[in-house]
């Protein structure tokens, strides 16, 4: 036994005993794992709880760390530190990973919620397209004769019936229908709308 593994009374030190037990755990010894488990589970849970704060998640991460300890016991290198330091490093890494995972999940949910709040279309683009379309219609309306433009404006912008347009302009109904038909044909051709 090395001097570092002995306590002042000559009994094996807890770290030396854990190191020996961890070597047995690496060979699949379940009884040795029970000893290691009893020695490290409390400190692991305490460290994980200080990082996560949530008791249920802390228990879950502690269990993950202890399962990882069982699976990776052969990776322990005594020249890099004590068993307890190695196990607590595993626990800290796992706890930090859980925090990062939770933060990433919350960020994804927040981003999804923001996307749900966005309009289904681009309002600015829609407004620009509407203005351009209005300008085209105004330009095309200027190509109509005065009588055609007046009949179209009354019927389509003010919502009057053909009969009401005829009464307002004091012209026969047939004349209004002709003005509107000819004016709409000119508008269609000017706007490039197919019939």
C-alpha positions as CSV (number, residue, x, y, z in Angstrom):
1,X,0.0,0.0,0.0
2,X,1.3,3.5,-0.9
3,X,1.9,6.0,1.8
4,X,-0.7,8.4,0.3
5,X,-3.4,5.7,0.8
6,X,-2.8,5.3,4.5
7,X,-4.5,7.5,7.1
8,X,-2.5,8.6,10.2
9,X,-3.9,5.6,12.2
10,X,-2.7,3.2,9.5
11,X,-6.1,2.4,8.2
12,X,-6.7,2.7,4.4
13,X,-7.8,6.2,3.3
14,X,-11.3,6.6,1.8
15,X,-9.8,7.6,-1.5
16,X,-7.5,4.6,-1.6
17,X,-10.4,2.3,-0.8
18,X,-12.6,3.9,-3.4
19,X,-9.9,3.6,-6.0
20,X,-9.6,-0.2,-5.2
21,X,-13.4,-0.6,-5.3
22,X,-13.6,1.3,-8.6
23,X,-11.0,-1.1,-10.1
24,X,-13.3,-3.9,-9.1
25,X,-16.3,-2.1,-10.5
26,X,-14.4,-1.9,-13.8
27,X,-14.3,-5.7,-13.8
28,X,-18.1,-5.8,-13.2
29,X,-18.1,-6.4,-9.5
30,X,-21.6,-5.4,-8.3
31,X,-20.8,-5.5,-4.6
32,X,-17.9,-3.1,-5.2
33,X,-20.2,-0.8,-7.1
34,X,-22.6,-0.8,-4.1
35,X,-19.7,0.4,-1.9
36,X,-18.8,3.1,-4.4
37,X,-22.4,4.0,-4.9
38,X,-22.9,4.6,-1.1
39,X,-19.7,6.7,-1.0
40,X,-20.4,9.0,-3.9
41,X,-24.2,9.2,-4.4
42,X,-24.7,11.9,-1.7
43,X,-22.0,14.2,-2.9
44,X,-23.1,13.7,-6.5
45,X,-26.7,14.5,-5.7
46,X,-25.6,17.6,-3.7
47,X,-23.5,18.9,-6.6
48,X,-26.1,18.2,-9.2
49,X,-28.8,19.8,-7.0
50,X,-26.7,23.0,-6.6
51,X,-26.5,23.3,-10.4
52,X,-30.1,22.3,-11.4
53,X,-32.0,23.3,-8.3
54,X,-34.9,21.1,-9.3
55,X,-35.1,18.0,-7.0
56,X,-36.7,15.7,-9.6
57,X,-34.2,16.6,-12.3
58,X,-31.4,16.4,-9.8
59,X,-32.4,12.8,-8.9
60,X,-32.6,11.9,-12.6
61,X,-29.2,13.4,-13.4
62,X,-27.7,11.7,-10.4
63,X,-29.0,8.4,-11.6
64,X,-27.5,9.0,-15.0
65,X,-24.1,9.9,-13.5
66,X,-24.1,6.7,-11.4
67,X,-25.0,4.6,-14.5
68,X,-22.2,6.3,-16.4
69,X,-19.9,5.5,-13.5
70,X,-20.8,1.8,-13.7
71,X,-20.2,1.8,-17.5
72,X,-17.0,3.8,-17.6
73,X,-15.2,2.8,-14.4
74,X,-12.3,1.5,-16.5
75,X,-11.7,5.1,-17.7
76,X,-10.7,6.3,-14.3
77,X,-7.0,7.4,-14.2
78,X,-5.6,7.7,-10.6
79,X,-2.7,9.9,-11.8
80,X,-5.3,12.7,-12.8
81,X,-7.0,12.9,-9.4
82,X,-9.1,11.1,-6.8
83,X,-12.1,8.9,-7.5
84,X,-14.3,11.5,-5.8
85,X,-12.9,14.3,-8.0
86,X,-13.4,12.2,-11.1
87,X,-17.0,11.3,-10.2
88,X,-17.9,14.9,-9.3
89,X,-16.5,16.1,-12.6
90,X,-18.7,13.6,-14.4
91,X,-21.7,14.9,-12.3
92,X,-20.9,18.5,-12.9
93,X,-20.6,18.0,-16.7
94,X,-23.8,16.1,-16.8
95,X,-25.7,18.7,-14.8
96,X,-24.4,21.5,-17.0
97,X,-25.4,19.6,-20.1
98,X,-28.9,19.3,-18.6
99,X,-29.1,23.1,-18.0
100,X,-27.9,23.8,-21.5
101,X,-30.4,21.3,-22.9
102,X,-33.2,22.9,-21.0
103,X,-32.1,26.4,-22.1
104,X,-31.9,25.3,-25.7
105,X,-35.4,23.7,-25.5
106,X,-36.8,26.9,-23.9
107,X,-35.2,29.0,-26.7
108,X,-36.7,26.7,-29.3
109,X,-40.1,26.9,-27.7
110,X,-39.8,30.7,-27.5
111,X,-38.8,31.0,-31.1
112,X,-41.7,28.7,-32.2
113,X,-44.1,30.9,-30.2
114,X,-42.8,34.0,-31.9
115,X,-43.2,32.4,-35.3
116,X,-46.8,31.6,-34.4
117,X,-47.4,35.3,-33.7
118,X,-46.0,36.5,-37.0
119,X,-48.5,37.3,-39.6
120,X,-49.0,34.7,-42.4
121,X,-47.7,37.2,-44.9
122,X,-45.3,40.0,-45.1
123,X,-47.3,43.2,-44.4
124,X,-44.8,45.6,-45.9
125,X,-44.6,43.6,-49.1
126,X,-48.4,43.4,-49.2
127,X,-48.7,47.2,-48.7
128,X,-46.2,47.9,-51.4
129,X,-47.9,45.6,-53.9
130,X,-51.3,47.1,-53.1
131,X,-49.9,50.7,-53.7
132,X,-48.3,49.7,-57.0
133,X,-51.5,48.0,-58.1
134,X,-53.5,51.1,-57.1
135,X,-51.1,53.3,-59.1
136,X,-51.5,51.1,-62.2
137,X,-55.3,51.2,-61.9
138,X,-55.2,55.1,-61.6
139,X,-52.9,55.3,-64.6
140,X,-55.2,53.1,-66.6
141,X,-58.3,55.0,-65.5
142,X,-56.7,58.1,-67.0
143,X,-56.7,56.4,-70.4
144,X,-60.6,56.2,-70.4
145,X,-62.8,58.9,-71.8
146,X,-64.4,61.2,-69.3
147,X,-67.8,59.6,-69.6
148,X,-66.3,56.1,-69.3
149,X,-64.2,57.1,-66.2
150,X,-67.3,58.7,-64.5
151,X,-69.5,55.6,-65.1
152,X,-66.8,53.2,-63.9
153,X,-66.1,55.3,-60.8
154,X,-69.8,55.5,-59.9
155,X,-70.5,51.8,-60.5
156,X,-67.3,50.3,-59.1
157,X,-66.0,52.8,-56.5
158,X,-69.3,54.1,-55.1
159,X,-71.2,50.8,-55.6
160,X,-74.1,52.2,-57.5
161,X,-76.2,50.0,-59.8
162,X,-76.3,50.6,-63.5
163,X,-79.8,52.1,-63.2
164,X,-78.6,54.4,-60.4
165,X,-75.7,55.6,-62.5
166,X,-78.1,56.2,-65.4
167,X,-80.3,58.3,-63.2
168,X,-77.4,60.2,-61.6
169,X,-75.9,61.0,-65.1
170,X,-79.3,61.6,-66.6
171,X,-78.6,59.2,-69.6
172,X,-80.4,56.1,-70.8
173,X,-79.6,52.8,-69.1
174,X,-78.3,51.4,-72.4
175,X,-75.7,54.2,-72.7
176,X,-74.4,53.6,-69.2
177,X,-74.1,49.8,-70.0
178,X,-72.1,50.7,-73.2
179,X,-69.8,53.1,-71.4
180,X,-69.1,50.7,-68.6
181,X,-68.5,47.7,-71.0
182,X,-66.1,49.8,-73.2
183,X,-64.4,51.3,-70.2
184,X,-63.9,47.9,-68.5
185,X,-62.4,46.5,-71.8
186,X,-60.0,49.4,-72.0
187,X,-59.0,48.9,-68.3
188,X,-58.6,45.1,-68.8
189,X,-56.3,45.7,-71.8
190,X,-54.3,48.4,-70.0
191,X,-53.8,46.3,-66.9
192,X,-52.9,43.3,-69.0
193,X,-55.6,41.1,-67.5
194,X,-56.6,38.1,-69.6
195,X,-60.3,37.7,-70.4
